[in-house]
Amino acid sequence: MSTGEGVGEFIEDPASADLAGASNVLVLSPALDEGVREAYYETFLPVDPSERTVLAVEYSRSPDQYLAEWKRHRGAVPERCGIVDVGEPGATAEAGSVDGAKVARIENPGDLTGVGMRVGDFLDTYGGPDTVLTLDSLTVLLQYVGLERAFRFLNAIASQVREVGAVAHYHADPNAHDDGELATIAQLYEGVARYDDGDWETKRR
């Protein structure tokens, strides 16, 4: 199956129709808005969790918080789930398991090599058209590393996602970035989705 066909399986809402065939999508929405999160799950993660493989790179929430969000909005956690828990205060460095999800912990948020290795290992093993990677959030990531370094890191991740035919969503709060910064990041991705006035605006690059 081609990468485009794999992505098409996840486009079930008219608001996201423009993103059919987009492997990597920049998702722009206000942080910490529960209504926006619900809209995100309904529009971009509509498939039954039992049919989904997910890798979450989390700079913003603990593994428990991330999985609780899945339960609120989809009723269950994904069938196969990995979490890269980055920079959580007080977290141990050892890998572990939370509610069936495999968790790898990176203590230093600036350790892009460590994060990249965990992402690469997961995609090499589980990558495919039923796999979604989420990175939440670019806004937090850019508090720890410069834009140029982040760009190289994100470009490598996006290339791996394309190679295995998966889908990736990279979250950012547009209110925390200037237009130039967002334009630079958007170059990496085939699509952009922005939440505005209660709906998603989508654009294919």
N, C-alpha and C positions, 0 to 999 in steps of 0.2 A: 504494500500500500504506500502511496506517495505521502509526503508530508502534508500537502494540501488536503488530501482526502481525510487524513487523520484529524486535522483541525476541524474540518467541516462537521464531524460528528458532534462537536460541542456547541455548534451555532444553532440553537433552537429557539431563540427569541428574536423578533424583528429588529430590536434595538442593536443587536450584535451581528446582523446579517452582513454588514460591510467588512467584517473581520474574517469571513470565511477564507481559509488558506493562510492566515497569519499565524506563524509559529510563535512569535514573540510580540507581546502586547504591553504597552505602557498604560497603566490604569491610574487615572488622575481623579482623586476624590478627597474630600476632607477627612482628616484622621479622627478617630474616636467617635464617629457618627454611626450609631447602631442602625438607623434607617438606611444609610448608604450601604452598610455591610450586608443587610438583608437583600437590598437590590442587586448587589454584586453577586451573591450566591444564586439568586433567582435567574439572573441573566446569563452569567458566565460559567456557572457550575451546576447546571440543571440536572445532570445525569445522576441516577441512583448511586449513592456512595459505594454500594456493593460492587459496582462495575468500574470503579475508579482507583487508579494508583496516583498518589500525591506525594510530592516532596515539598515541604515548607521550609524556607529559609527565613527564620524569625528574628528580627532585630527589635521588635516592638512588644512581643508578648511571650509569656512562658508557654511550654508545651501544654500544660493543663488549660490555660486560657484559650489556646488555639483549638484544641479538640472540643472544648465546651462550645465554641462558636459553631463548629460543624454540627454538633448535636442540636443546637438551637435552630439553625437554619435549614438543615438537611435531615435531621432526625437520627443521624448516626454518623460515625466516623468512617473515613474511606476504608475499603477492604484492605488495601496495602498502603501504609502511611509511614513516611520518614520525616523527621523534623531535625533541622540543624538549628540548634538553640544558641544564638550568638549574643554574648555579653550579658547574660542574665545575672544580676547581682546575687551573689551567694551560691550560684550553681557550681556543682563539682565538674571537673573536666572529663570524668569518665562517661563513656557511652552507657546507655541504659534503655529502659522501655517505660512508656507511660500509656496506660489504657490500650495496649496492643501496638502502639506506634513505636518504632525504633527511633531513639533520640541520640544524636551526636552533639556534644557541647563544645563550643569554641569560646574560651574565656575572653579573648581580646577582640573587640569589634573590628580592629584594624587588620586582623590576620586574614587577609583575603586569600592567601595561599591555602590556609587550612580550610576555609569555607569552600573554595574551589575544588579541593580534593574530595571533600564529602559529596559535593554535588556531582562531580564526575563519576565517582564510584557508584552512586545511586543510579544515574542515567545509564551507565554502562550495563548495569544489572537489570534494571526495570524499564528503561526507556522504550517508548513506543507510542502508538496513536491513542492509547488509553491513559497516558501519563500526563499529569499537569504539575508543573513547578510553580510555586508562588514565592515571591521575594517581597517581604514586608518589613521595613520599607526602605526605598531608596533615600527617603528624607532622613532617616536615622543613619543610614550608612554614610551619607555625605557629611554628617557631623563628625565623623572619625577619620575619613580619608579625603584627599583632594579630588576634584572632578576628573583630572587627567588619569589618575590611578584608578579611580572607580570606573572610568570609561573602558580602560583596557580589561579590567576584570569582567565587566558586564558583557563586553564584546565576546570574550572567551566563553562565557556561559551561554549566550545567545547562539553561538556557533554550535556548541554541543547539543543544544535543544533541537536545532534544525537537523543535525546529523542523525539523531535517533528518531525523528518524526514525532516528537512530543510537542506540548504547548506550554508556554510560560507567561505568567502575569507578573509584572513588576510594578508595585504600588508606590505612589508618591502623592504627597499633599501639595497641590499646585499653589496654595497660599504661602508655602514655605520656600518657594523657589522663584527666581526671576525668569523672564521669558528666554533669555539666552541660555541659561542652564538647562531648562526643559527642552529647548530646541536641540541642544547638544546630545542629551540623553536619547531623545526621540529618534535620532539618526540610526540608532542601533536596531530599531524594531520595525516590523512590517505594519503594525497597527497601533492606534491610540484610541483609548476610550476615556471620555471625561464625563463625570457626573455633574449635571447642571440643571437647576430648576426642576428637580424631581425626576429626571430621566437621564439616560445615557446618550451622549453624542459620540458616534464612532467614526473613525476615518482610517482608511487603508492607505498606507504610504506606497 
